[in-house]
Amino acid sequence: MPDSGNQSRLEIIRRHSDNPDIAVLLQELDTVNRTLHETQLHVESLKSEIEEKSGEIDALKRVGEATGSALDLEEMLKIAAGVATEMTGTDSCQVYIFDKTRQALVLRAADESAENMIGKIKLKLGEGITGWVARERKPVAVGKSASQDHRFRYFPEIKEEDYESILSVPLVAKNEMFGVINVRTRLPHDYTRAQVRLLSGIASQVAGAIEKTRKARAALKTSVQISTLSEVSQAIASNVYIDEVLHLFVELTAKTMNYKIVTVLLVDKERGELIMKATQAKDVAYTKKPRPKIGESIAGQAVQEKHTIVVADVRKHPGYLFPDVAAKAGICSLASVPMLIQGNVIGVLNCYTEKLHTFTPEELAILSALATQAAFAVEHAKLTVKSAVIQEMHHRVKNNLQQIVSLVRLQTRFSSKDTAHQALGDTLNRILAIAAVHELLSRDDLDTVSVKKMAEQILIGTKQSVVAPDKHLYTVVEGTDIQLPLDQATSLALVINELVQNAVEHGFANQNEGRIVVTMEQSEEEFCVTVKNDGQPLPDDFDASLTPSLGLRIVTDLVRGGLGGTFTMRNQDGIAAIVCIPRSA
């Protein structure tokens, strides 16, 4: 109360001290004055609280605006860190985001003193004060000597020795931990409840923004993936060539799913292997790596077990056969998805990422759908080609029948020197050689015939029908396989049949044991098939073009006329009959 008021009171008390009513009034007045003083103090406290609340509201508003308008996560975190430093009156701020793949907290935003360490500092859950806050999901405030705290982890790169205090708050939204935000002061500082509440509010907004950003990105990614499925479906419907379809498929999948390498491997049941059919990988070491066996490597296991296998890092996984190739190609995580049709695995879709990656259930569901699309693409191409083959089969059979008629006429012309049994046997073997080509065509995947398989069948047929029971001939096919279209394969089948039959009848006429080896070689200009036997050698003056043999006459005409190649026979550690056909043919 003012001094003049106090003096008046004292004067009144002196003059009326003997009046009890005045004394009571004076006591009541004194009580009122004390209450008024307390009220004034309370008002001042409320004003201070309102100012703090206004500051909090302003801070949260600014963070909210940043989370709503920032173009990316890094920009939003940087703004939030600046607001936190300013509004808490501290000297430094760092924001750590939890990386699920690495199971670590990564520094993603900081003030200028630690800006150059963004992305480089990593903490495990429970490591340091920051890691403890993330693991326990509780705030920690240390007012002084923070570096002496038993949970402290020292990072000289961000000059932590310069700071005495730390306030660390978890970023939590919808019961999920997204990271930690820290503020520090260089001098000792006791953090008030208002500062803890303010930083917690900022942390809550940042966590909510991160959660919404991740959901938005996931939704966008799913949308793009579904679009990929649609594009793949359209490609399958408009293209019947399996190589083109699969190459388009891996390109689209790698691009839209943001994968480093996407590869389609198809099952080769006869060899028990997986054949690389399409990939957009450019690394030669990767594209030329050996074919994995079914049951081996990650892809082989996915095929055998008929379910998707995910590997966090193929460079360190014991089941991955080529970690050195993976390191060179720059690949890390792998999802190996079997390509299934009606419960049968026809191949596998391998998807590699450049960095450690967690394949989400939604992502694996998309990959499973893509693998099914690829499987349908393969089957669609096969059925389309088979349909085309069937449509043309009557024309090809007619041509082959005409070829057989020509051979029979030739046989009739030369039959004066042969017995009827021998003539019929020779004709039968030629028909069987043509039949072998059609049998292989009906089993193979495409409109081409394997020369190696064809030669193996001819050798088996010849041993069964021509070789006498008392003779023991070893037969084998060696070299790199060659694929030929039907017309060329038919002509070459007749050629191989004649050369093998000629070797049996003439090379081993007086021998009961020996070898017949069919060898295949190829270069950029031509491919050659050699039928070699270690039987009786050729005469010194032998000339294949002048021999009266019907079989060699057929070989010469087919090689030079039908195949546009060359035919030679010579003594070469036995007898070697060599047929070379230019690739241009």
C-alpha positions in Angstrom: 0.0 0.0 0.0 1.2 3.6 -0.5 3.1 5.2 2.4 0.4 7.9 2.9 -2.2 5.2 3.4 -0.1 3.5 6.1 0.4 6.8 7.9 -3.3 7.5 7.8 -4.0 4.1 9.3 -1.5 4.6 12.1 -3.0 8.0 12.9 -6.5 6.6 13.0 -5.3 3.7 15.3 -3.6 6.2 17.7 -6.8 8.3 17.9 -9.3 5.5 18.2 -7.3 2.7 19.7 -9.8 2.5 22.5 -12.7 2.0 20.0 -13.2 -1.8 19.4 -15.3 -1.4 16.2 -12.6 0.6 14.5 -10.0 -2.0 15.4 -12.1 -4.7 13.8 -12.6 -2.7 10.6 -8.9 -2.0 10.4 -8.1 -5.8 10.7 -10.6 -6.5 7.9 -9.1 -3.8 5.7 -5.7 -5.3 6.3 -7.0 -8.8 5.2 -8.4 -7.3 2.0 -5.1 -5.6 1.2 -3.2 -8.9 1.6 -5.8 -10.7 -0.6 -5.5 -8.0 -3.2 -1.7 -8.3 -3.2 -1.8 -12.0 -3.6 -4.3 -11.6 -6.5 -2.0 -9.2 -8.2 0.9 -11.8 -7.9 -1.4 -14.5 -9.3 -2.3 -12.3 -12.2 1.3 -11.6 -12.9 1.9 -15.4 -12.8 -1.0 -16.0 -15.2 0.3 -13.3 -17.5 3.7 -15.1 -17.5 2.0 -18.5 -18.2 -0.1 -16.9 -21.0 3.1 -15.5 -22.5 4.7 -19.0 -22.3 1.6 -20.6 -23.8 1.5 -18.0 -26.6 5.2 -18.8 -27.3 4.4 -22.5 -27.4 1.4 -22.0 -29.6 3.5 -19.8 -31.9 6.3 -22.4 -32.0 3.9 -25.2 -32.7 2.1 -23.1 -35.4 5.5 -22.4 -37.1 6.4 -26.1 -37.0 2.9 -27.0 -38.2 3.3 -24.6 -41.2 6.8 -26.1 -41.9 5.4 -29.7 -41.8 2.6 -28.7 -44.1 4.5 -26.7 -46.7 8.0 -28.2 -46.7 8.8 -29.8 -50.0 10.7 -32.7 -48.5 11.5 -34.3 -45.1 15.0 -32.8 -44.8 13.7 -29.3 -45.3 10.9 -29.8 -42.7 13.3 -31.2 -40.1 15.7 -28.3 -40.6 12.9 -25.8 -40.0 11.7 -27.7 -36.9 15.3 -27.8 -35.5 15.6 -24.0 -35.9 12.2 -23.4 -34.2 13.1 -25.7 -31.4 16.4 -23.9 -30.7 14.9 -20.5 -30.9 11.8 -21.2 -28.7 13.6 -23.1 -26.0 16.4 -20.5 -25.8 19.1 -23.1 -26.3 22.3 -23.1 -28.3 22.1 -26.2 -30.5 19.6 -28.8 -31.9 19.9 -32.1 -33.6 17.2 -34.4 -35.0 17.8 -38.1 -35.4 15.5 -40.3 -37.5 15.1 -44.1 -36.9 16.1 -46.2 -39.9 14.3 -49.5 -39.6 16.5 -51.3 -42.2 19.7 -50.5 -40.3 18.0 -50.5 -36.9 19.8 -47.3 -36.1 19.2 -43.6 -35.4 20.7 -41.4 -38.1 21.4 -37.7 -37.8 19.1 -36.0 -40.3 19.0 -32.3 -39.2 21.3 -30.1 -37.1 22.4 -26.5 -36.6 25.4 -25.1 -38.4 27.9 -26.6 -35.9 27.1 -30.2 -37.0 25.5 -29.7 -40.4 28.4 -31.4 -42.2 27.8 -34.6 -40.2 24.2 -35.1 -41.3 23.7 -38.7 -42.5 27.1 -39.7 -41.0 26.4 -40.1 -37.3 24.5 -43.2 -36.4 23.4 -44.6 -33.0 22.0 -48.0 -32.1 18.9 -48.2 -29.9 20.0 -47.7 -26.3 23.4 -46.2 -27.3 24.1 -42.8 -25.7 21.4 -40.5 -24.2 19.8 -40.2 -27.6 19.6 -44.0 -28.0 18.3 -44.5 -24.5 15.5 -41.9 -25.1 14.5 -43.7 -28.4 14.5 -47.2 -26.7 12.6 -46.1 -23.6 10.4 -43.5 -25.3 10.9 -41.1 -22.4 12.4 -37.6 -22.3 15.7 -36.9 -20.5 16.8 -33.6 -19.1 20.4 -33.2 -17.8 21.1 -29.6 -16.5 24.9 -29.8 -16.2 27.9 -32.0 -16.9 25.9 -34.0 -19.5 29.1 -35.7 -20.7 29.4 -37.3 -17.2 26.0 -39.0 -17.5 26.5 -42.8 -17.6 24.4 -43.0 -20.8 26.4 -40.4 -22.7 28.1 -41.3 -26.0 30.8 -38.9 -27.2 31.0 -37.6 -30.8 34.0 -35.3 -31.3 32.7 -34.4 -34.8 29.8 -32.3 -33.3 32.0 -30.8 -30.5 29.9 -32.2 -27.7 32.5 -31.1 -25.1 31.3 -27.5 -25.7 27.8 -28.3 -24.2 26.9 -28.6 -20.5 23.2 -29.5 -20.7 20.9 -31.6 -22.9 17.1 -32.0 -23.3 16.3 -35.1 -25.4 12.7 -36.0 -26.4 11.4 -39.0 -28.5 9.5 -38.5 -31.7 6.5 -40.7 -31.3 3.2 -40.8 -33.2 0.5 -43.5 -33.0 2.6 -45.6 -30.7 5.4 -45.7 -33.2 8.9 -44.3 -32.6 10.3 -42.3 -35.4 13.4 -40.7 -33.8 14.7 -38.2 -31.2 15.1 -34.4 -31.0 17.8 -32.9 -28.8 18.5 -29.3 -27.7 21.7 -28.3 -25.8 23.2 -25.3 -24.0 26.8 -24.4 -23.5 26.3 -23.3 -19.9 24.5 -25.3 -17.2 20.8 -25.0 -17.6 17.9 -26.4 -15.6 15.1 -27.2 -18.1 11.7 -26.0 -17.0 8.5 -28.0 -17.4 7.4 -25.5 -20.0 10.6 -26.1 -22.1 10.1 -29.9 -21.8 6.4 -29.5 -22.8 7.3 -27.2 -25.7 9.9 -29.6 -27.1 7.6 -32.5 -26.6 4.9 -30.7 -28.6 7.4 -29.9 -31.4 8.5 -33.6 -31.4 4.8 -34.8 -31.6 4.2 -32.6 -34.7 7.4 -33.7 -36.4 6.6 -37.4 -35.7 3.1 -37.0 -37.1 4.5 -35.3 -40.2 7.0 -38.1 -40.7 4.3 -40.7 -40.4 2.0 -38.9 -42.9 4.9 -38.4 -45.3 5.8 -42.1 -45.2 2.1 -43.1 -45.8 1.9 -40.7 -48.7 5.1 -42.1 -50.2 3.8 -45.7 -49.7 0.5 -44.8 -51.4 2.3 -43.2 -54.3 4.6 -46.1 -54.7 1.7 -48.5 -54.6 0.0 -46.5 -57.3 3.1 -46.6 -59.5 3.4 -50.3 -58.9 -0.2 -51.0 -59.9 0.4 -48.9 -63.0 3.4 -51.1 -63.8 1.2 -54.2 -63.6 -1.2 -52.5 -66.1 1.7 -51.7 -68.5 3.1 -55.2 -68.2 -0.4 -56.7 -68.9 -0.7 -54.5 -72.0 2.8 -55.5 -73.2 1.9 -59.2 -72.8 -1.3 -58.8 -74.8 0.4 -57.0 -77.7 3.7 -59.0 -78.1 4.2 -62.7 -78.8 8.0 -62.7 -78.7 9.2 -63.9 -75.4 12.6 -62.2 -75.4 11.0 -58.8 -76.2 8.3 -59.3 -73.5 10.7 -60.2 -70.8 13.2 -57.5 -71.6 10.4 -54.9 -71.5 9.2 -56.5 -68.3 12.5 -56.2 -66.4 13.0 -52.6 -67.6 9.6 -51.5 -66.4 9.9 -53.3 -63.1 13.4 -51.9 -62.3 12.3 -48.4 -63.2 9.0 -48.2 -61.4 10.1 -50.1 -58.3 13.4 -48.3 -58.1 15.5 -51.5 -58.1 19.2 -51.7 -59.2 18.8 -55.0 -61.1 15.8 -57.1 -62.1 16.4 -60.5 -63.7 14.1 -63.3 -65.0 15.5 -66.8 -64.8 13.6 -69.7 -66.4 13.7 -73.3 -65.4 15.5 -75.8 -67.6 14.1 -79.1 -66.3 16.4 -81.4 -68.3 19.6 -79.8 -66.9 18.0 -78.9 -63.5 19.3 -75.3 -64.0 18.0 -71.8 -64.1 18.7 -69.9 -67.4 19.0 -66.1 -67.3 16.4 -65.0 -69.9 16.2 -61.3 -69.3 18.0 -58.6 -67.2 18.7 -54.9 -67.5 22.1 -55.3 -65.7 25.1 -54.0 -67.6 27.8 -55.6 -65.5 29.4 -58.4 -67.5 30.5 -60.3 -64.4 26.8 -60.5 -63.4 25.4 -61.4 -66.8 28.0 -64.1 -67.4 27.9 -65.8 -64.0 27.3 -69.6 -64.0 23.8 -70.9 -64.1 22.5 -71.8 -60.6 21.2 -75.3 -60.0 17.7 -75.8 -58.8 17.9 -76.0 -55.0 21.2 -74.1 -54.9 21.7 -70.3 -54.4 18.8 -68.1 -53.3 17.0 -68.3 -56.6 17.3 -72.1 -56.8 15.9 -72.4 -53.3 13.0 -70.1 -54.1 12.1 -72.4 -57.1 12.5 -75.6 -55.1 10.5 -74.4 -52.1 7.9 -72.4 -54.2 7.9 -69.4 -52.0 9.5 -65.9 -51.9 12.9 -65.6 -50.2 14.2 -62.2 -49.0 17.9 -61.6 -48.2 19.0 -58.3 -46.5 22.5 -58.4 -47.9 23.6 -60.9 -50.5 27.2 -59.9 -50.1 27.1 -61.4 -46.6 24.6 -64.2 -46.9 26.1 -67.8 -46.9 23.5 -69.1 -49.4 24.4 -66.6 -52.1 27.0 -68.2 -54.5 28.5 -65.0 -56.0 29.2 -62.4 -53.2 32.2 -61.0 -55.2 30.0 -60.5 -58.3 27.3 -58.8 -56.1 29.9 -56.4 -54.6 31.2 -55.5 -58.1 27.7 -55.1 -59.5 26.7 -52.8 -56.6 23.7 -54.9 -55.3 22.7 -55.5 -51.8 19.2 -56.6 -50.8 17.3 -59.3 -52.8 13.8 -60.6 -53.1 13.6 -63.8 -55.1 10.0 -64.5 -56.2 9.0 -67.8 -57.9 7.0 -67.5 -61.2 4.0 -69.9 -60.6 1.4 -71.1 -63.0 -1.2 -73.6 -61.6 1.2 -74.6 -58.9 4.1 -75.2 -61.2 7.3 -73.1 -61.0 8.6 -72.1 -64.5 11.1 -69.5 -63.3 12.1 -66.9 -60.8 12.0 -63.1 -60.6 15.1 -61.7 -58.8 14.9 -58.0 -57.6 18.0 -56.4 -56.2 18.4 -53.0 -54.5 21.5 -50.9 -54.4 21.3 -50.3 -50.7 20.0 -52.1 -47.6 16.2 -52.3 -48.1 13.2 -53.7 -46.2 10.7 -55.4 -48.6 7.3 -54.6 -47.1 4.4 -57.1 -47.3 2.7 -54.8 -49.7 5.8 -54.6 -51.9 6.2 -58.4 -51.9 2.5 -58.8 -52.9 3.1 -56.5 -55.9 6.3 -58.5 -56.8 4.3 -61.8 -56.6 1.7 -60.3 -59.0 4.5 -59.2 -61.3 6.0 -62.7 -61.2 2.7 -64.2 -62.1 2.4 -61.7 -65.0 5.8 -62.7 -66.2 4.9 -66.4 -66.0 1.8 -65.8 -68.1 3.9 -63.8 -70.6 6.2 -66.8 -71.0 3.3 -69.3 -71.4 1.5 -66.9 -73.8 4.5 -66.7 -76.0 5.0 -70.5 -76.0 1.4 -71.2 -76.9 1.4 -68.5 -79.6 4.5 -70.0 -81.2 3.1 -73.6 -80.9 -0.1 -72.4 -82.5 1.8 -70.9 -85.4 3.8 -74.2 -85.7 0.7 -76.3 -85.8 -0.8 -74.0 -88.5 2.3 -74.5 -90.7 2.8 -78.1 -89.8 0.7 -79.4 -92.7 2.9 -77.4 -95.1 6.1 -78.6 -93.6 5.0 -82.3 -93.4 4.1 -82.1 -97.1 7.6 -80.7 -97.9 9.2 -83.5 -95.9 7.0 -86.2 -97.5 8.2 -84.8 -100.9 11.7 -85.0 -99.6 11.2 -88.7 -98.6 9.7 -89.4 -102.0 12.8 -88.0 -103.7 15.0 -90.1 -101.4 13.1 -93.2 -102.2 13.4 -92.5 -106.0 17.2 -92.1 -105.5 17.3 -95.3 -103.6 15.4 -97.1 -106.4 17.9 -95.8 -108.9 20.7 -97.2 -106.8 18.9 -100.4 -105.7 20.5 -102.7 -108.3 23.5 -102.9 -106.1 21.6 -103.3 -102.8 19.4 -105.9 -101.4 15.7 -105.0 -100.8 16.3 -105.4 -97.1 19.2 -103.0 -97.1 17.4 -100.5 -99.3 14.3 -100.5 -97.1 16.5 -100.2 -94.0 18.3 -97.1 -95.4 15.1 -95.5 -96.3 13.6 -96.2 -92.9 16.6 -94.6 -91.1 16.2 -91.4 -93.3 12.5 -91.2 -92.4 13.4 -91.7 -88.7 15.9 -88.9 -88.9 13.2 -86.5 -90.2 10.9 -87.8 -87.5 13.5 -87.0 -84.8 13.4 -83.4 -85.8 9.6 -83.2 -85.5 9.7 -85.0 -82.2 12.2 -82.4 -80.8 10.2 -79.6 -82.2 7.1 -80.8 -80.4 9.0 -80.8 -77.1 11.1 -77.7 -77.3 10.0 -74.3 -76.1 10.4 -72.4 -79.4 10.3 -72.9 -83.1 13.9 -74.2 -83.2 15.6 -77.5 -82.9 18.6 -78.5 -80.8 21.2 -80.0 -83.0 22.8 -81.8 -80.1 19.6 -83.5 -79.1 18.9 -84.4 -82.7 22.3 -86.0 -83.2 21.9 -88.0 -79.9 18.6 -89.4 -81.2 20.1 -90.3 -84.6 23.1 -92.1 -82.9 20.7 -94.1 -80.7 18.4 -95.0 -83.7 21.4 -96.0 -85.8 22.9 -98.3 -83.1 19.5 -99.9 -82.7 18.8 -100.5 -86.4 22.1 -100.7 -88.2 24.8 -101.9 -85.9 25.2 -105.7 -85.7 24.8 -107.3 -82.3 28.4 -108.5 -82.3 29.8 -105.0 -82.8 30.5 -102.6 -79.8 30.5 -99.0 -80.9 30.8 -96.1 -78.4 28.9 -93.0 -79.6 28.9 -89.5 -78.1 27.9 -85.9 -79.0 30.3 -83.1 -77.9 30.7 -79.3 -78.2 28.4 -76.3 -77.9 24.8 -76.8 -78.9 23.4 -75.2 -82.0 19.7 -74.2 -82.5 18.3 -74.3 -86.0 14.9 -73.6 -87.6 12.9 -76.6 -88.8 13.9 -76.6 -92.5 17.6 -76.4 -91.8 17.3 -78.9 -88.9 15.6 -81.4 -91.2 18.3 -81.2 -93.9 21.1 -81.4 -91.3 19.4 -84.4 -89.6 19.5 -86.3 -92.9 23.1 -85.3 -93.4 24.2 -86.5 -89.9 22.1 -89.7 -90.4 23.9 -90.5 -93.7 27.4 -89.8 -92.2 26.8 -91.9 -89.1 25.3 -94.7 -91.2 28.2 -94.5 -93.6 30.7 -94.7 -90.7 29.0 -97.9 -89.4 28.7 -99.6 -92.8 32.2 -98.7 -94.2 34.4 -97.6 -91.4 33.6 -100.6 -89.2 32.9 -103.2 -91.9 35.8 -105.2 -90.7 36.0 -104.0 -87.1 33.9 -105.0 -84.1 34.9 -102.1 -81.8 35.3 -98.3 -82.2 34.1 -94.8 -81.6 31.8 -92.4 -83.5 31.9 -88.9 -82.2 29.7 -86.0 -83.4 31.4 -82.7 -82.6 29.8 -79.2 -82.9 31.8 -76.0 -83.1 30.8 -72.4 -84.0 32.4 -69.0 -84.7 31.0 -65.6 -85.6 31.0 -66.6 -89.3 29.9 -70.3 -89.3 29.1 -73.4 -87.4 30.5 -76.9 -88.1 29.4 -80.4 -87.4 32.0 -83.1 -87.6 31.2 -86.9 -87.6 34.4 -88.7 -86.8 35.1 -92.4 -86.4 38.3 -94.4 -85.7 37.4 -97.2 -88.2 39.1 -98.2 -91.5 40.7 -95.1 -93.2 39.8 -93.7 -96.6 41.7 -94.5 -99.7 44.5 -92.0 -100.6 42.7 -91.0 -103.8 39.2 -90.6 -102.1 37.0 -87.8 -103.4 33.6 -87.4 -101.8 32.2 -85.6 -104.9 33.1 -88.6 -107.1 32.0 -91.5 -104.9 29.1 -93.6 -106.2 27.6 -93.8 -102.7 24.0 -92.7 -102.5 24.5 -91.6 -98.9 27.3 -89.3 -99.7 25.5 -88.0 -102.8 22.6 -87.1 -100.5 25.0 -85.3 -98.1 26.7 -83.3 -100.9 23.4 -82.2 -102.4 21.8 -81.2 -99.0 24.9 -79.4 -97.7 25.7 -77.4 -100.9 22.2 -76.9 -102.2 19.9 -76.8 -99.2 22.2 -75.4 -96.5 24.6 -73.4 -98.6 27.6 -74.9 -96.8 30.7 -77.0 -97.5 31.3 -80.8 -97.0 34.7 -82.5 -96.8 35.9 -85.9 -95.8 39.5 -86.8 -94.9 41.7 -89.0 -92.8 42.3 -87.4 -89.4 43.2 -89.8 -86.6 40.5 -91.9 -88.3 37.9 -90.5 -90.7 36.5 -87.0 -90.2 33.4 -85.9 -92.2 33.0 -82.1 -91.8 30.0 -80.0 -92.6 30.3 -76.2 -92.3 27.3 -73.9 -92.7 27.7 -70.0 -92.8 25.6 -68.1 -90.2 24.2 -66.0 -93.0 22.5 -69.1 -94.4 
